[in-house]
Amino acid sequence: VCSSDLAREPALWEIDTSFAGFQWLQADSAELNVLAFYRKGNDGTRPVVCVANLAPVVRQDFALGVPVAGAWEELLNTDDARFGGSGVTSAPLHASLDERDGQPATVVLTLPPLAVRWLAPAR
C-alpha cells in the first residue's frame, strides 16, 4: 500500500471539515495505550478504521468495535517489514455481528507494537 492508494479512500477526505466524518471507537484504553477511531465519508463510502498501539508490546486477540460486519482488509500497517517493522499482522480479518465500542460489529486482530493499522471493509 502506498500513500496514493490511501488517497483513493473517500472516507479520509470527503467530510474532512466536520465532526460528522470522525468517530472515536476507543479513546479511553489508557491502560493498554491503544487509541482507535474511524473516518466516514458520504453515503456509500466505506469507512476507514485506524487503531494505534502505542505500547512496545504485541496485543494478541484485541477486540475492536467496527461499523460493518464481514470481511475487512488492511490498508496500511506501519509495522510492515517493508517499513523496517517487525511484520506483526493478522489476516484474514472478519468482523462478526457482536456489539462493541458503540458499533454493531467486532473484529479481533493482533496489534503490532508501537504501530498503527488502517483497516477498511473488503471490496
N, C-alpha and C positions, 0 to 999 in steps of 0.2 A: 504494500500500500504506500502510496506517496501523497504528498500534500494536494496534488491535483485531483486525486481520487476523492479525498475528503471534501474538496471544493464542489464536488458533484452532489453533495448531500444537502438538499434544500433546508432541512431542519436546522442546520448550522448557521443559516443566514436569512431565512425568509421572515421570521418575526424577531429580528435582532434588536429592535428598539423598544420592545415591550416585555413586561414580565410574563405575558401570555405565552412567550416562546421558551420559557425556562421553568423547570420544576425540580426542587430538591427531592431526592429519593432517600438518602441518608446523610444528614448533616450533623447528627448527634452521636456518631460512633467514635467519640474521642478516645475511649479505652482501647479501641482497635487501630486508631489512626487511619480510618477509612472515611472517604467522602464520596458521594455518588449523586449525580443529577442527570436529568435528561433534557434535551432540546427538542422542541416541537416546531413543526412548520405548519403551513396551511393544510386544510383538509386533504387527505390522500397522500400526504408526505409521511414517509416512515420516520419514526422517532430515532434519535441517536442518544445512547446512554454512555455516560462517562463515569468510570469508577476508578478511584485512585487509592492505592495502598501506600501510605506514607511511612510505613514501618519497614525495618530491614529484615522482615521475616515473611515467608510464604504463607498465605492464608488458603488452606485447603477447604473445599466444600463450603464456600462462602455463599450464603443465600441472599439474593438481591431482588427486590420487587421491580418489575418492569411492566410497561403499559400494554404489551401484546404477548399473547401465548403463541407457542410454536417455535420453529427453528430460528436461531439467531446466528449472526456471523460477526467475526471480529474485524473491525475496520483498521484498527491500529493498536499495537501493543508496544509500549516503549521499552519493554524488557526483551524484545526480539533480539536474537543473536546478531542480526544484520546491523543493529544499532549498538553493539557491544554489550548487550544484556545477557542474562543467564539463559534465556529461552524458555522460561516457565510459561506454560499456556494450558488451556483446557478446551478441547474440541471433541466432538461437536457440542454445540450449546443448544439446549432445548428448554424453553420456559413452559412450565405447567400451570394450569389454572388453579392457583393457590395464592390467595391474597397476602400481600406483604408490602410494607412501606407505603401503604395507601394506594397500591396498584393491584390490578386484577390477576397478575401472573407473577411467578417466581422462577428465576434462573439460578442454578447452582454452578458456581465456577471457581476456578483457582485464581487467586490474586498474586501476581508476582511481587517480590519485594521492591519497595521504592520505585513503583511503576504505575502507569496509567493505562487502562484498557478502554478503547472506544468500541462500542457494540451497536448493532442495528438488526432488526428483523431481517432474516434471509430473503433475498429476492427470488 
